[in-house]
Amino acid sequence: MAIKAVTRCFEIVSGLKVNFHKSFIGSVGVCVVDASIFSKCLNCLQMVLPFRYLGLPIGGNHRLVSFWDSVIEKIKSRLSRWKGKLLSMARRVCLIKAMLSALPLFYLSFFKAPSAVCKQIITL
């Protein structure tokens, strides 16, 4: 009920309306029964583990190499764009350094990567 009250206050203050029919609630470390009660109270859908929040997989095992496949694929796809002959070598190096430091840094700020994943990123 507190979450419902906070969203109502947000609606009054901002003039925006929260559409609970399009909203999802995800829980980690909460009993499944309690999570379903929360979702029914808020009239929203319930996410099932594992789910993605802000692009991060939640509820997976970050110690597995397969957990990091999405990060490696993103890096490969961005590098393939810059391997073309349209950019000079200096521009390519600048873009690669910027991307290689930003994308894994977001994931690494939440999870510790296995050494095999770090080696695979370096070899790309």
C-alpha positions, -999 to 999 in steps of 0.1 A, spaced: 0 0 0 30 23 6 42 19 -30 7 27 -42 6 58 -20 40 70 -33 29 66 -69 -3 85 -62 17 113 -47 39 113 -78 8 115 -100 -6 145 -80 27 164 -79 39 158 -115 5 156 -133 16 123 -149 -3 91 -145 13 57 -138 -3 30 -160 -1 -1 -138 -15 -23 -165 17 -18 -185 40 -19 -154 59 -49 -141 71 -58 -106 102 -79 -101 115 -92 -68 147 -109 -57 148 -126 -23 111 -123 -18 87 -153 -14 68 -160 -47 35 -157 -28 44 -123 -14 55 -111 -48 22 -122 -63 3 -104 -36 22 -72 -43 15 -75 -80 -22 -80 -74 -23 -51 -50 -7 -28 -76 -26 -43 -105 5 -50 -125 23 -80 -140 50 -100 -122 84 -106 -136 99 -141 -133 136 -147 -126 158 -142 -145 147 -108 -160 164 -78 -174 164 -44 -156 182 -15 -173 198 -39 -196 213 -60 -169 202 -96 -163 189 -100 -128 187 -134 -112 213 -151 -133 247 -165 -122 273 -140 -130 301 -165 -124 291 -184 -156 307 -174 -189 273 -178 -206 260 -150 -184 284 -126 -202 275 -136 -238 252 -106 -243 281 -82 -233 305 -100 -257 280 -99 -285 274 -62 -280 311 -55 -281 315 -76 -312 286 -59 -330 300 -24 -322 335 -34 -332 323 -48 -365 308 -14 -374 342 3 -368 363 -22 -388 351 -6 -420 374 15 -441 354 47 -436 372 58 -404 408 67 -401 429 46 -378 431 73 -351 393 76 -351 388 39 -349 412 36 -319 394 65 -301 360 50 -306 371 15 -296 387 28 -264 356 47 -255 333 18 -262 355 -8 -246 357 12 -214 320 22 -212 301 -10 -220 319 -35 -198 323 -9 -170 285 -8 -167 282 -45 -162 314 -47 -141 300 -21 -117 274 -47 -106 291 -81 -113 326 -95 -112 335 -110 -145 353 -144 -147 389 -142 -160 379 -162 -191 355 -134 -200 381 -107 -195 405 -126 -217 378 -130 -244 371 -93 -244 408 -84 -246 412 -107 -276 384 -91 -296 
